[in-house]
Amino acid sequence: MNPHYHPYSDLSSPHSPSPDNAGSYPQLTPHHNGHGGGGGGGGGGGGGGGPNSMVSQMDGQQGFHQMNSGNGGGPVKHCAGCGGKITERFFLHALDRYWHNSCLKCSCCGAMLADIGSSCYTRSGMILCKADYSRLVKELELIQPIFRNPLFPF
């Protein structure tokens, strides 16, 4: 198993893809953000909980975008990845949660998703980069016929 694997098993989205636009989802913008100081502090504040506080039941491409906290004193947001307070001016909003730039990572390769492209993907409770999502989908397509064979009752 990959040492960078984080199941993010509780990441869900109330949004479902349009059946006629299954491959068309929001695109991302460039982002700027560092991992925020402030330790601990789980839940509350608009996105806390740890990486397992919500699970994605919707597989496929997901959109995320840069948020700007501005100068206002709004509620403190907590990172869905580490649970820490987000104190930076710029942070990410993905899968209906808030993230430090350094916390939204591919579950397979550990790459920071904000740095490698304009999309993130979910599959089987994992958050993935485009390359790992494509690889996983191809691998699943190869093994599915085996499991449909009546000689394999599992």
C-alpha positions, 0 to 999 in steps of 0.5 A, a space after each residue: 500500500 502506498 505510504 501517502 494513501 489517505 482514504 478521505 473516506 468522509 468526503 461527500 458532495 451534495 452535487 451530482 454530475 449532469 448525465 449529459 455532461 458527465 465529463 464537464 465539471 468546473 475548472 480550477 484557477 491558479 492558487 496560492 496558499 501555504 500550510 497554516 499555522 495553528 495546530 490542533 483544533 478539529 471540527 467546526 468553523 466551516 470545514 474542520 473535521 479531519 480528512 475522514 470527516 466526509 466521504 465522497 460517494 461521487 466518483 469522477 472529476 471534482 472542481 476546487 477553487 482559490 478562496 481569498 479571506 480578505 481583510 474581514 474577520 469572518 469565522 475561522 476555517 479549519 482544514 479538512 486535511 489536517 484539522 488546523 486553522 486556516 490563517 493564510 489569506 489564500 486557501 482552497 475550497 474543494 469537495 465542500 471543504 476548506 483546505 491548506 494548499 499543502 493538505 489537498 494531496 493525491 491519495 496515491 502519489 502524494 502530489 499537492 493537487 493545487 500545484 499540478 493541474 486544474 482538476 482533482 478526482 475522486 474514486 473509492 473514497 480517494 482524492 486523486 490527481 488526473 494521472 492516478 485517476 486515469 491509471 486507476 480507471 484503466 486498471 478497473 476496466 481491465 479487471 471488471 470482466 473477470 468479476 462478471 464471469 460466473 465462474 468467479 462467485 465473489 
